[in-house]
Amino acid sequence: MPLSDSERRRLRELESDLAAQDPVLARELSTGRPTLRWLRRSAGLALTVAGIELIIMAMAARLPGIGFPGFILLLAGACVLLTRRAGRRSG
């Protein structure tokens, strides 16, 4: 069943409102391709977990030389998880 003129107009209004409020989601919906947010989150989580594991192994083996790289990995993973991409508005 085709849409009426008022339904088409309302749909265009909703699309323009969405594009104004959340341009990333609007781009995902228009192209059909999701952004790589999940990849960024997965990488950040993997780095964080690897860093924690290295710190725990260093404490168990009493090897501070292993703990320092673990701390660096932990910081890098936290930065990836907690920071947003450049050019993306907060909200």
PDB file of N, CA, C and O in Angstrom:
ATOM      1  N   MET A   1       0.848  -1.165   0.000  1.00  0.00           N
ATOM      2  CA  MET A   1       0.000   0.000   0.000  1.00  0.00           C
ATOM      3  C   MET A   1       0.905   1.244   0.000  1.00  0.00           C
ATOM      4  O   MET A   1       1.746   1.380   0.889  1.00  0.00           O
ATOM      5  N   PRO A   2       0.755   2.140  -0.962  1.00  0.00           N
ATOM      6  CA  PRO A   2       1.600   3.337  -1.031  1.00  0.00           C
ATOM      7  C   PRO A   2       1.279   4.322   0.092  1.00  0.00           C
ATOM      8  O   PRO A   2       0.188   4.328   0.662  1.00  0.00           O
ATOM      9  N   LEU A   3       2.271   5.146   0.380  1.00  0.00           N
ATOM     10  CA  LEU A   3       2.107   6.164   1.419  1.00  0.00           C
ATOM     11  C   LEU A   3       1.327   7.366   0.887  1.00  0.00           C
ATOM     12  O   LEU A   3       1.420   7.709  -0.292  1.00  0.00           O
ATOM     13  N   SER A   4       0.575   7.985   1.755  1.00  0.00           N
ATOM     14  CA  SER A   4      -0.132   9.204   1.373  1.00  0.00           C
ATOM     15  C   SER A   4       0.853  10.378   1.373  1.00  0.00           C
ATOM     16  O   SER A   4       1.977  10.253   1.860  1.00  0.00           O
ATOM     17  N   ASP A   5       0.430  11.497   0.833  1.00  0.00           N
ATOM     18  CA  ASP A   5       1.299  12.677   0.782  1.00  0.00           C
ATOM     19  C   ASP A   5       1.680  13.149   2.179  1.00  0.00           C
ATOM     20  O   ASP A   5       2.827  13.533   2.407  1.00  0.00           O
ATOM     21  N   SER A   6       0.747  13.126   3.106  1.00  0.00           N
ATOM     22  CA  SER A   6       1.063  13.565   4.474  1.00  0.00           C
ATOM     23  C   SER A   6       2.033  12.594   5.155  1.00  0.00           C
ATOM     24  O   SER A   6       2.882  13.013   5.942  1.00  0.00           O
ATOM     25  N   GLU A   7       1.906  11.317   4.856  1.00  0.00           N
ATOM     26  CA  GLU A   7       2.837  10.333   5.431  1.00  0.00           C
ATOM     27  C   GLU A   7       4.244  10.521   4.852  1.00  0.00           C
ATOM     28  O   GLU A   7       5.232  10.437   5.582  1.00  0.00           O
ATOM     29  N   ARG A   8       4.333  10.772   3.558  1.00  0.00           N
ATOM     30  CA  ARG A   8       5.641  11.029   2.939  1.00  0.00           C
ATOM     31  C   ARG A   8       6.292  12.275   3.524  1.00  0.00           C
ATOM     32  O   ARG A   8       7.487  12.279   3.822  1.00  0.00           O
ATOM     33  N   ARG A   9       5.492  13.343   3.688  1.00  0.00           N
ATOM     34  CA  ARG A   9       6.000  14.589   4.250  1.00  0.00           C
ATOM     35  C   ARG A   9       6.501  14.356   5.675  1.00  0.00           C
ATOM     36  O   ARG A   9       7.575  14.829   6.044  1.00  0.00           O
ATOM     37  N   ARG A  10       5.722  13.628   6.469  1.00  0.00           N
ATOM     38  CA  ARG A  10       6.122  13.342   7.856  1.00  0.00           C
ATOM     39  C   ARG A  10       7.402  12.499   7.901  1.00  0.00           C
ATOM     40  O   ARG A  10       8.264  12.708   8.754  1.00  0.00           O
ATOM     41  N   LEU A  11       7.509  11.553   6.978  1.00  0.00           N
ATOM     42  CA  LEU A  11       8.712  10.725   6.907  1.00  0.00           C
ATOM     43  C   LEU A  11       9.936  11.572   6.566  1.00  0.00           C
ATOM     44  O   LEU A  11      11.000  11.381   7.155  1.00  0.00           O
ATOM     45  N   ARG A  12       9.800  12.501   5.625  1.00  0.00           N
ATOM     46  CA  ARG A  12      10.920  13.401   5.293  1.00  0.00           C
ATOM     47  C   ARG A  12      11.294  14.267   6.491  1.00  0.00           C
ATOM     48  O   ARG A  12      12.477  14.510   6.729  1.00  0.00           O
ATOM     49  N   GLU A  13      10.308  14.733   7.243  1.00  0.00           N
ATOM     50  CA  GLU A  13      10.587  15.526   8.448  1.00  0.00           C
ATOM     51  C   GLU A  13      11.347  14.701   9.482  1.00  0.00           C
ATOM     52  O   GLU A  13      12.299  15.184  10.094  1.00  0.00           O
ATOM     53  N   LEU A  14      10.924  13.463   9.671  1.00  0.00           N
ATOM     54  CA  LEU A  14      11.619  12.591  10.620  1.00  0.00           C
ATOM     55  C   LEU A  14      13.066  12.337  10.189  1.00  0.00           C
ATOM     56  O   LEU A  14      13.975  12.337  11.019  1.00  0.00           O
ATOM     57  N   GLU A  15      13.272  12.122   8.893  1.00  0.00           N
ATOM     58  CA  GLU A  15      14.622  11.904   8.378  1.00  0.00           C
ATOM     59  C   GLU A  15      15.507  13.125   8.603  1.00  0.00           C
ATOM     60  O   GLU A  15      16.659  12.986   9.014  1.00  0.00           O
ATOM     61  N   SER A  16      14.989  14.304   8.341  1.00  0.00           N
ATOM     62  CA  SER A  16      15.794  15.511   8.529  1.00  0.00           C
ATOM     63  C   SER A  16      16.069  15.765  10.014  1.00  0.00           C
ATOM     64  O   SER A  16      17.157  16.216  10.372  1.00  0.00           O
ATOM     65  N   ASP A  17      15.090  15.480  10.878  1.00  0.00           N
ATOM     66  CA  ASP A  17      15.317  15.613  12.322  1.00  0.00           C
ATOM     67  C   ASP A  17      16.389  14.650  12.798  1.00  0.00           C
ATOM     68  O   ASP A  17      17.250  15.018  13.598  1.00  0.00           O
ATOM     69  N   LEU A  18      16.338  13.410  12.307  1.00  0.00           N
ATOM     70  CA  LEU A  18      17.346  12.422  12.685  1.00  0.00           C
ATOM     71  C   LEU A  18      18.730  12.848  12.223  1.00  0.00           C
ATOM     72  O   LEU A  18      19.700  12.745  12.974  1.00  0.00           O
ATOM     73  N   ALA A  19      18.822  13.329  10.984  1.00  0.00           N
ATOM     74  CA  ALA A  19      20.112  13.770  10.457  1.00  0.00           C
ATOM     75  C   ALA A  19      20.667  14.938  11.270  1.00  0.00           C
ATOM     76  O   ALA A  19      21.882  15.050  11.436  1.00  0.00           O
ATOM     77  N   ALA A  20      19.807  15.792  11.770  1.00  0.00           N
ATOM     78  CA  ALA A  20      20.266  16.934  12.573  1.00  0.00           C
ATOM     79  C   ALA A  20      20.693  16.494  13.970  1.00  0.00           C
ATOM     80  O   ALA A  20      21.661  17.029  14.512  1.00  0.00           O
ATOM     81  N   GLN A  21      19.996  15.537  14.558  1.00  0.00           N
ATOM     82  CA  GLN A  21      20.275  15.125  15.931  1.00  0.00           C
ATOM     83  C   GLN A  21      21.414  14.123  16.018  1.00  0.00           C
ATOM     84  O   GLN A  21      22.243  14.211  16.924  1.00  0.00           O
ATOM     85  N   ASP A  22      21.471  13.170  15.089  1.00  0.00           N
ATOM     86  CA  ASP A  22      22.495  12.122  15.142  1.00  0.00           C
ATOM     87  C   ASP A  22      22.990  11.827  13.734  1.00  0.00           C
ATOM     88  O   ASP A  22      22.497  10.905  13.085  1.00  0.00           O
ATOM     89  N   PRO A  23      23.970  12.606  13.253  1.00  0.00           N
ATOM     90  CA  PRO A  23      24.425  12.419  11.876  1.00  0.00           C
ATOM     91  C   PRO A  23      25.087  11.063  11.627  1.00  0.00           C
ATOM     92  O   PRO A  23      25.018  10.535  10.518  1.00  0.00           O
ATOM     93  N   VAL A  24      25.730  10.496  12.659  1.00  0.00           N
ATOM     94  CA  VAL A  24      26.379   9.192  12.478  1.00  0.00           C
ATOM     95  C   VAL A  24      25.330   8.119  12.222  1.00  0.00           C
ATOM     96  O   VAL A  24      25.472   7.318  11.298  1.00  0.00           O
ATOM     97  N   LEU A  25      24.279   8.100  13.035  1.00  0.00           N
ATOM     98  CA  LEU A  25      23.208   7.124  12.838  1.00  0.00           C
ATOM     99  C   LEU A  25      22.510   7.351  11.508  1.00  0.00           C
ATOM    100  O   LEU A  25      22.186   6.387  10.814  1.00  0.00           O
ATOM    101  N   ALA A  26      22.273   8.590  11.142  1.00  0.00           N
ATOM    102  CA  ALA A  26      21.626   8.884   9.855  1.00  0.00           C
ATOM    103  C   ALA A  26      22.476   8.361   8.701  1.00  0.00           C
ATOM    104  O   ALA A  26      21.938   7.819   7.736  1.00  0.00           O
ATOM    105  N   ARG A  27      23.793   8.515   8.788  1.00  0.00           N
ATOM    106  CA  ARG A  27      24.683   8.016   7.740  1.00  0.00           C
ATOM    107  C   ARG A  27      24.652   6.488   7.692  1.00  0.00           C
ATOM    108  O   ARG A  27      24.635   5.898   6.612  1.00  0.00           O
ATOM    109  N   GLU A  28      24.644   5.850   8.865  1.00  0.00           N
ATOM    110  CA  GLU A  28      24.567   4.392   8.906  1.00  0.00           C
ATOM    111  C   GLU A  28      23.280   3.894   8.257  1.00  0.00           C
ATOM    112  O   GLU A  28      23.299   2.936   7.484  1.00  0.00           O
ATOM    113  N   LEU A  29      22.169   4.544   8.572  1.00  0.00           N
ATOM    114  CA  LEU A  29      20.887   4.109   8.029  1.00  0.00           C
ATOM    115  C   LEU A  29      20.784   4.375   6.529  1.00  0.00           C
ATOM    116  O   LEU A  29      20.177   3.587   5.804  1.00  0.00           O
ATOM    117  N   SER A  30      21.365   5.468   6.058  1.00  0.00           N
ATOM    118  CA  SER A  30      21.256   5.788   4.635  1.00  0.00           C
ATOM    119  C   SER A  30      22.169   4.906   3.786  1.00  0.00           C
ATOM    120  O   SER A  30      21.808   4.546   2.666  1.00  0.00           O
ATOM    121  N   THR A  31      23.346   4.553   4.304  1.00  0.00           N
ATOM    122  CA  THR A  31      24.269   3.725   3.525  1.00  0.00           C
ATOM    123  C   THR A  31      24.066   2.242   3.769  1.00  0.00           C
ATOM    124  O   THR A  31      24.428   1.422   2.925  1.00  0.00           O
ATOM    125  N   GLY A  32      23.498   1.889   4.902  1.00  0.00           N
ATOM    126  CA  GLY A  32      23.329   0.479   5.229  1.00  0.00           C
ATOM    127  C   GLY A  32      24.586  -0.151   5.804  1.00  0.00           C
ATOM    128  O   GLY A  32      24.615  -1.355   6.060  1.00  0.00           O
ATOM    129  N   ARG A  33      25.628   0.655   6.011  1.00  0.00           N
ATOM    130  CA  ARG A  33      26.887   0.141   6.556  1.00  0.00           C
ATOM    131  C   ARG A  33      27.119   0.738   7.934  1.00  0.00           C
ATOM    132  O   ARG A  33      27.169   1.960   8.076  1.00  0.00           O
ATOM    133  N   PRO A  34      27.261  -0.110   8.959  1.00  0.00           N
ATOM    134  CA  PRO A  34      27.529   0.422  10.297  1.00  0.00           C
ATOM    135  C   PRO A  34      28.957   0.951  10.398  1.00  0.00           C
ATOM    136  O   PRO A  34      29.851   0.489   9.689  1.00  0.00           O
ATOM    137  N   THR A  35      29.156   1.905  11.270  1.00  0.00           N
ATOM    138  CA  THR A  35      30.514   2.391  11.501  1.00  0.00           C
ATOM    139  C   THR A  35      31.286   1.346  12.284  1.00  0.00           C
ATOM    140  O   THR A  35      30.714   0.350  12.728  1.00  0.00           O
ATOM    141  N   LEU A  36      32.541   1.559  12.452  1.00  0.00           N
ATOM    142  CA  LEU A  36      33.389   0.573  13.109  1.00  0.00           C
ATOM    143  C   LEU A  36      33.515   0.825  14.603  1.00  0.00           C
ATOM    144  O   LEU A  36      34.562   0.568  15.197  1.00  0.00           O
ATOM    145  N   ARG A  37      32.439   1.331  15.210  1.00  0.00           N
ATOM    146  CA  ARG A  37      32.474   1.562  16.653  1.00  0.00           C
ATOM    147  C   ARG A  37      32.738   0.279  17.413  1.00  0.00           C
ATOM    148  O   ARG A  37      33.496   0.278  18.384  1.00  0.00           O
ATOM    149  N   TRP A  38      32.126  -0.810  16.988  1.00  0.00           N
ATOM    150  CA  TRP A  38      32.300  -2.080  17.690  1.00  0.00           C
ATOM    151  C   TRP A  38      33.755  -2.537  17.635  1.00  0.00           C
ATOM    152  O   TRP A  38      34.256  -3.118  18.598  1.00  0.00           O
ATOM    153  N   LEU A  39      34.440  -2.279  16.519  1.00  0.00           N
ATOM    154  CA  LEU A  39      35.841  -2.668  16.398  1.00  0.00           C
ATOM    155  C   LEU A  39      36.704  -1.855  17.354  1.00  0.00           C
ATOM    156  O   LEU A  39      37.614  -2.394  17.984  1.00  0.00           O
ATOM    157  N   ARG A  40      36.424  -0.577  17.463  1.00  0.00           N
ATOM    158  CA  ARG A  40      37.172   0.290  18.376  1.00  0.00           C
ATOM    159  C   ARG A  40      36.955  -0.140  19.822  1.00  0.00           C
ATOM    160  O   ARG A  40      37.906  -0.204  20.601  1.00  0.00           O
ATOM    161  N   ARG A  41      35.718  -0.432  20.180  1.00  0.00           N
ATOM    162  CA  ARG A  41      35.425  -0.881  21.542  1.00  0.00           C
ATOM    163  C   ARG A  41      36.072  -2.225  21.833  1.00  0.00           C
ATOM    164  O   ARG A  41      36.604  -2.434  22.923  1.00  0.00           O
ATOM    165  N   SER A  42      36.031  -3.134  20.870  1.00  0.00           N
ATOM    166  CA  SER A  42      36.644  -4.451  21.063  1.00  0.00           C
ATOM    167  C   SER A  42      38.148  -4.334  21.240  1.00  0.00           C
ATOM    168  O   SER A  42      38.730  -5.008  22.090  1.00  0.00           O
ATOM    169  N   ALA A  43      38.783  -3.478  20.437  1.00  0.00           N
ATOM    170  CA  ALA A  43      40.227  -3.297  20.549  1.00  0.00           C
ATOM    171  C   ALA A  43      40.585  -2.680  21.895  1.00  0.00           C
ATOM    172  O   ALA A  43      41.549  -3.103  22.534  1.00  0.00           O
ATOM    173  N   GLY A  44      39.822  -1.690  22.327  1.00  0.00           N
ATOM    174  CA  GLY A  44      40.081  -1.069  23.619  1.00  0.00           C
ATOM    175  C   GLY A  44      39.913  -2.053  24.763  1.00  0.00           C
ATOM    176  O   GLY A  44      40.712  -2.075  25.699  1.00  0.00           O
ATOM    177  N   LEU A  45      38.874  -2.863  24.683  1.00  0.00           N
ATOM    178  CA  LEU A  45      38.642  -3.860  25.723  1.00  0.00           C
ATOM    179  C   LEU A  45      39.741  -4.910  25.737  1.00  0.00           C
ATOM    180  O   LEU A  45      40.199  -5.317  26.805  1.00  0.00           O
ATOM    181  N   ALA A  46      40.168  -5.352  24.557  1.00  0.00           N
ATOM    182  CA  ALA A  46      41.237  -6.347  24.473  1.00  0.00           C
ATOM    183  C   ALA A  46      42.545  -5.800  25.046  1.00  0.00           C
ATOM    184  O   ALA A  46      43.247  -6.507  25.769  1.00  0.00           O
ATOM    185  N   LEU A  47      42.871  -4.564  24.733  1.00  0.00           N
ATOM    186  CA  LEU A  47      44.093  -3.956  25.280  1.00  0.00           C
ATOM    187  C   LEU A  47      44.018  -3.835  26.805  1.00  0.00           C
ATOM    188  O   LEU A  47      44.993  -4.102  27.507  1.00  0.00           O
ATOM    189  N   THR A  48      42.861  -3.434  27.299  1.00  0.00           N
ATOM    190  CA  THR A  48      42.684  -3.277  28.737  1.00  0.00           C
ATOM    191  C   THR A  48      42.828  -4.610  29.453  1.00  0.00           C
ATOM    192  O   THR A  48      43.524  -4.704  30.465  1.00  0.00           O
ATOM    193  N   VAL A  49      42.178  -5.632  28.936  1.00  0.00           N
ATOM    194  CA  VAL A  49      42.251  -6.967  29.561  1.00  0.00           C
ATOM    195  C   VAL A  49      43.670  -7.512  29.487  1.00  0.00           C
ATOM    196  O   VAL A  49      44.158  -8.096  30.455  1.00  0.00           O
ATOM    197  N   ALA A  50      44.338  -7.331  28.355  1.00  0.00           N
ATOM    198  CA  ALA A  50      45.717  -7.804  28.225  1.00  0.00           C
ATOM    199  C   ALA A  50      46.628  -7.082  29.216  1.00  0.00           C
ATOM    200  O   ALA A  50      47.511  -7.703  29.810  1.00  0.00           O
ATOM    201  N   GLY A  51      46.424  -5.791  29.396  1.00  0.00           N
ATOM    202  CA  GLY A  51      47.227  -5.037  30.356  1.00  0.00           C
ATOM    203  C   GLY A  51      47.010  -5.518  31.780  1.00  0.00           C
ATOM    204  O   GLY A  51      47.967  -5.669  32.539  1.00  0.00           O
ATOM    205  N   ILE A  52      45.769  -5.756  32.143  1.00  0.00           N
ATOM    206  CA  ILE A  52      45.474  -6.257  33.494  1.00  0.00           C
ATOM    207  C   ILE A  52      46.102  -7.630  33.706  1.00  0.00           C
ATOM    208  O   ILE A  52      46.667  -7.909  34.764  1.00  0.00           O
ATOM    209  N   GLU A  53      45.999  -8.480  32.692  1.00  0.00           N
ATOM    210  CA  GLU A  53      46.607  -9.817  32.810  1.00  0.00           C
ATOM    211  C   GLU A  53      48.117  -9.735  32.990  1.00  0.00           C
ATOM    212  O   GLU A  53      48.687 -10.466  33.800  1.00  0.00           O
ATOM    213  N   LEU A  54      48.769  -8.845  32.236  1.00  0.00           N
ATOM    214  CA  LEU A  54      50.220  -8.707  32.390  1.00  0.00           C
ATOM    215  C   LEU A  54      50.584  -8.177  33.781  1.00  0.00           C
ATOM    216  O   LEU A  54      51.574  -8.611  34.370  1.00  0.00           O
ATOM    217  N   ILE A  55      49.803  -7.259  34.293  1.00  0.00           N
ATOM    218  CA  ILE A  55      50.074  -6.731  35.632  1.00  0.00           C
ATOM    219  C   ILE A  55      49.925  -7.830  36.674  1.00  0.00           C
ATOM    220  O   ILE A  55      50.755  -7.946  37.575  1.00  0.00           O
ATOM    221  N   ILE A  56      48.887  -8.627  36.559  1.00  0.00           N
ATOM    222  CA  ILE A  56      48.680  -9.731  37.511  1.00  0.00           C
ATOM    223  C   ILE A  56      49.795 -10.749  37.404  1.00  0.00           C
ATOM    224  O   ILE A  56      50.284 -11.237  38.423  1.00  0.00           O
ATOM    225  N   MET A  57      50.211 -11.081  36.181  1.00  0.00           N
ATOM    226  CA  MET A  57      51.322 -12.036  36.007  1.00  0.00           C
ATOM    227  C   MET A  57      52.612 -11.474  36.587  1.00  0.00           C
ATOM    228  O   MET A  57      53.393 -12.211  37.189  1.00  0.00           O
ATOM    229  N   ALA A  58      52.844 -10.181  36.412  1.00  0.00           N
ATOM    230  CA  ALA A  58      54.055  -9.557  36.945  1.00  0.00           C
ATOM    231  C   ALA A  58      54.053  -9.589  38.465  1.00  0.00           C
ATOM    232  O   ALA A  58      55.090  -9.823  39.086  1.00  0.00           O
ATOM    233  N   MET A  59      52.897  -9.355  39.061  1.00  0.00           N
ATOM    234  CA  MET A  59      52.825  -9.394  40.525  1.00  0.00           C
ATOM    235  C   MET A  59      53.015 -10.815  41.032  1.00  0.00           C
ATOM    236  O   MET A  59      53.669 -11.021  42.054  1.00  0.00           O
ATOM    237  N   ALA A  60      52.456 -11.795  40.337  1.00  0.00           N
ATOM    238  CA  ALA A  60      52.591 -13.186  40.769  1.00  0.00           C
ATOM    239  C   ALA A  60      54.028 -13.665  40.628  1.00  0.00           C
ATOM    240  O   ALA A  60      54.530 -14.387  41.490  1.00  0.00           O
ATOM    241  N   ALA A  61      54.685 -13.273  39.557  1.00  0.00           N
ATOM    242  CA  ALA A  61      56.058 -13.714  39.313  1.00  0.00           C
ATOM    243  C   ALA A  61      57.091 -12.760  39.897  1.00  0.00           C
ATOM    244  O   ALA A  61      58.292 -13.021  39.831  1.00  0.00           O
ATOM    245  N   ARG A  62      56.621 -11.653  40.469  1.00  0.00           N
ATOM    246  CA  ARG A  62      57.503 -10.622  41.037  1.00  0.00           C
ATOM    247  C   ARG A  62      58.524 -10.125  40.021  1.00  0.00           C
ATOM    248  O   ARG A  62      59.722 -10.033  40.292  1.00  0.00           O
ATOM    249  N   LEU A  63      57.998  -9.809  38.837  1.00  0.00           N
ATOM    250  CA  LEU A  63      58.822  -9.290  37.756  1.00  0.00           C
ATOM    251  C   LEU A  63      58.271  -7.937  37.324  1.00  0.00           C
ATOM    252  O   LEU A  63      57.365  -7.876  36.493  1.00  0.00           O
ATOM    253  N   PRO A  64      58.807  -6.853  37.877  1.00  0.00           N
ATOM    254  CA  PRO A  64      58.274  -5.535  37.527  1.00  0.00           C
ATOM    255  C   PRO A  64      58.489  -5.167  36.056  1.00  0.00           C
ATOM    256  O   PRO A  64      57.793  -4.296  35.534  1.00  0.00           O
ATOM    257  N   GLY A  65      59.419  -5.802  35.400  1.00  0.00           N
ATOM    258  CA  GLY A  65      59.655  -5.527  33.984  1.00  0.00           C
ATOM    259  C   GLY A  65      58.476  -5.924  33.110  1.00  0.00           C
ATOM    260  O   GLY A  65      58.291  -5.369  32.027  1.00  0.00           O
ATOM    261  N   ILE A  66      57.683  -6.872  33.570  1.00  0.00           N
ATOM    262  CA  ILE A  66      56.488  -7.278  32.831  1.00  0.00           C
ATOM    263  C   ILE A  66      55.315  -6.377  33.200  1.00  0.00           C
ATOM    264  O   ILE A  66      54.420  -6.161  32.384  1.00  0.00           O
ATOM    265  N   GLY A  67      55.313  -5.862  34.399  1.00  0.00           N
ATOM    266  CA  GLY A  67      54.220  -5.026  34.863  1.00  0.00           C
ATOM    267  C   GLY A  67      54.147  -3.688  34.158  1.00  0.00           C
ATOM    268  O   GLY A  67      53.055  -3.175  33.917  1.00  0.00           O
ATOM    269  N   PHE A  68      55.296  -3.113  33.823  1.00  0.00           N
ATOM    270  CA  PHE A  68      55.298  -1.804  33.157  1.00  0.00           C
ATOM    271  C   PHE A  68      54.629  -1.856  31.782  1.00  0.00           C
ATOM    272  O   PHE A  68      53.770  -1.021  31.503  1.00  0.00           O
ATOM    273  N   PRO A  69      54.992  -2.811  30.909  1.00  0.00           N
ATOM    274  CA  PRO A  69      54.259  -2.906  29.632  1.00  0.00           C
ATOM    275  C   PRO A  69      52.765  -3.195  29.835  1.00  0.00           C
ATOM    276  O   PRO A  69      51.927  -2.741  29.056  1.00  0.00           O
ATOM    277  N   GLY A  70      52.447  -3.946  30.877  1.00  0.00           N
ATOM    278  CA  GLY A  70      51.042  -4.201  31.179  1.00  0.00           C
ATOM    279  C   GLY A  70      50.308  -2.921  31.529  1.00  0.00           C
ATOM    280  O   GLY A  70      49.170  -2.711  31.109  1.00  0.00           O
ATOM    281  N   PHE A  71      50.967  -2.066  32.300  1.00  0.00           N
ATOM    282  CA  PHE A  71      50.369  -0.784  32.663  1.00  0.00           C
ATOM    283  C   PHE A  71      50.173   0.093  31.435  1.00  0.00           C
ATOM    284  O   PHE A  71      49.155   0.773  31.311  1.00  0.00           O
ATOM    285  N   ILE A  72      51.141   0.080  30.528  1.00  0.00           N
ATOM    286  CA  ILE A  72      51.033   0.850  29.291  1.00  0.00           C
ATOM    287  C   ILE A  72      49.862   0.335  28.444  1.00  0.00           C
ATOM    288  O   ILE A  72      49.104   1.128  27.886  1.00  0.00           O
ATOM    289  N   LEU A  73      49.716  -0.994  28.347  1.00  0.00           N
ATOM    290  CA  LEU A  73      48.592  -1.566  27.607  1.00  0.00           C
ATOM    291  C   LEU A  73      47.263  -1.202  28.256  1.00  0.00           C
ATOM    292  O   LEU A  73      46.288  -0.896  27.568  1.00  0.00           O
ATOM    293  N   LEU A  74      47.232  -1.236  29.575  1.00  0.00           N
ATOM    294  CA  LEU A  74      46.026  -0.871  30.304  1.00  0.00           C
ATOM    295  C   LEU A  74      45.638   0.583  30.022  1.00  0.00           C
ATOM    296  O   LEU A  74      44.469   0.880  29.778  1.00  0.00           O
ATOM    297  N   LEU A  75      46.610   1.475  30.058  1.00  0.00           N
ATOM    298  CA  LEU A  75      46.333   2.884  29.761  1.00  0.00           C
ATOM    299  C   LEU A  75      45.877   3.086  28.316  1.00  0.00           C
ATOM    300  O   LEU A  75      44.947   3.848  28.055  1.00  0.00           O
ATOM    301  N   ALA A  76      46.530   2.406  27.391  1.00  0.00           N
ATOM    302  CA  ALA A  76      46.153   2.546  25.980  1.00  0.00           C
ATOM    303  C   ALA A  76      44.732   2.046  25.751  1.00  0.00           C
ATOM    304  O   ALA A  76      43.951   2.682  25.044  1.00  0.00           O
ATOM    305  N   GLY A  77      44.402   0.913  26.346  1.00  0.00           N
ATOM    306  CA  GLY A  77      43.046   0.386  26.200  1.00  0.00           C
ATOM    307  C   GLY A  77      42.006   1.304  26.804  1.00  0.00           C
ATOM    308  O   GLY A  77      40.937   1.502  26.226  1.00  0.00           O
ATOM    309  N   ALA A  78      42.311   1.869  27.972  1.00  0.00           N
ATOM    310  CA  ALA A  78      41.368   2.798  28.605  1.00  0.00           C
ATOM    311  C   ALA A  78      41.193   4.050  27.759  1.00  0.00           C
ATOM    312  O   ALA A  78      40.083   4.568  27.643  1.00  0.00           O
ATOM    313  N   CYS A  79      42.266   4.536  27.171  1.00  0.00           N
ATOM    314  CA  CYS A  79      42.160   5.718  26.303  1.00  0.00           C
ATOM    315  C   CYS A  79      41.301   5.432  25.080  1.00  0.00           C
ATOM    316  O   CYS A  79      40.487   6.266  24.683  1.00  0.00           O
ATOM    317  N   VAL A  80      41.478   4.264  24.485  1.00  0.00           N
ATOM    318  CA  VAL A  80      40.677   3.902  23.316  1.00  0.00           C
ATOM    319  C   VAL A  80      39.207   3.782  23.700  1.00  0.00           C
ATOM    320  O   VAL A  80      38.331   4.216  22.953  1.00  0.00           O
ATOM    321  N   LEU A  81      38.937   3.199  24.856  1.00  0.00           N
ATOM    322  CA  LEU A  81      37.548   3.031  25.291  1.00  0.00           C
ATOM    323  C   LEU A  81      36.882   4.343  25.688  1.00  0.00           C
ATOM    324  O   LEU A  81      35.695   4.535  25.425  1.00  0.00           O
ATOM    325  N   LEU A  82      37.616   5.232  26.306  1.00  0.00           N
ATOM    326  CA  LEU A  82      37.011   6.412  26.898  1.00  0.00           C
ATOM    327  C   LEU A  82      37.036   7.662  26.022  1.00  0.00           C
ATOM    328  O   LEU A  82      36.351   8.636  26.332  1.00  0.00           O
ATOM    329  N   THR A  83      37.798   7.660  24.949  1.00  0.00           N
ATOM    330  CA  THR A  83      37.851   8.829  24.082  1.00  0.00           C
ATOM    331  C   THR A  83      36.998   8.592  22.854  1.00  0.00           C
ATOM    332  O   THR A  83      36.778   7.456  22.433  1.00  0.00           O
ATOM    333  N   ARG A  84      36.523   9.694  22.289  1.00  0.00           N
ATOM    334  CA  ARG A  84      35.719   9.630  21.075  1.00  0.00           C
ATOM    335  C   ARG A  84      36.584   9.992  19.893  1.00  0.00           C
ATOM    336  O   ARG A  84      37.633  10.622  20.034  1.00  0.00           O
ATOM    337  N   ARG A  85      36.127   9.583  18.723  1.00  0.00           N
ATOM    338  CA  ARG A  85      36.836   9.939  17.498  1.00  0.00           C
ATOM    339  C   ARG A  85      36.799  11.430  17.287  1.00  0.00           C
ATOM    340  O   ARG A  85      35.865  12.101  17.726  1.00  0.00           O
ATOM    341  N   ALA A  86      37.807  11.957  16.619  1.00  0.00           N
ATOM    342  CA  ALA A  86      37.826  13.379  16.290  1.00  0.00           C
ATOM    343  C   ALA A  86      36.705  13.693  15.322  1.00  0.00           C
ATOM    344  O   ALA A  86      36.389  12.893  14.441  1.00  0.00           O
ATOM    345  N   GLY A  87      36.110  14.848  15.485  1.00  0.00           N
ATOM    346  CA  GLY A  87      35.053  15.271  14.588  1.00  0.00           C
ATOM    347  C   GLY A  87      33.675  14.788  14.987  1.00  0.00           C
ATOM    348  O   GLY A  87      32.688  15.146  14.343  1.00  0.00           O
ATOM    349  N   ARG A  88      33.586  14.002  16.009  1.00  0.00           N
ATOM    350  CA  ARG A  88      32.283  13.515  16.452  1.00  0.00           C
ATOM    351  C   ARG A  88      31.791  14.379  17.578  1.00  0.00           C
ATOM    352  O   ARG A  88      32.521  14.641  18.534  1.00  0.00           O
ATOM    353  N   ARG A  89      30.560  14.822  17.475  1.00  0.00           N
ATOM    354  CA  ARG A  89      30.048  15.708  18.494  1.00  0.00           C
ATOM    355  C   ARG A  89      29.604  14.909  19.702  1.00  0.00           C
ATOM    356  O   ARG A  89      29.171  13.764  19.576  1.00  0.00           O
ATOM    357  N   SER A  90      29.713  15.512  20.869  1.00  0.00           N
ATOM    358  CA  SER A  90      29.274  14.842  22.079  1.00  0.00           C
ATOM    359  C   SER A  90      27.788  15.050  22.249  1.00  0.00           C
ATOM    360  O   SER A  90      27.213  16.014  21.744  1.00  0.00           O
ATOM    361  N   GLY A  91      27.180  14.131  22.967  1.00  0.00           N
ATOM    362  CA  GLY A  91      25.767  14.333  23.171  1.00  0.00           C
ATOM    363  C   GLY A  91      25.042  13.167  23.653  1.00  0.00           C
ATOM    364  O   GLY A  91      23.831  13.234  23.859  1.00  0.00           O
TER     365      GLY A  91
END
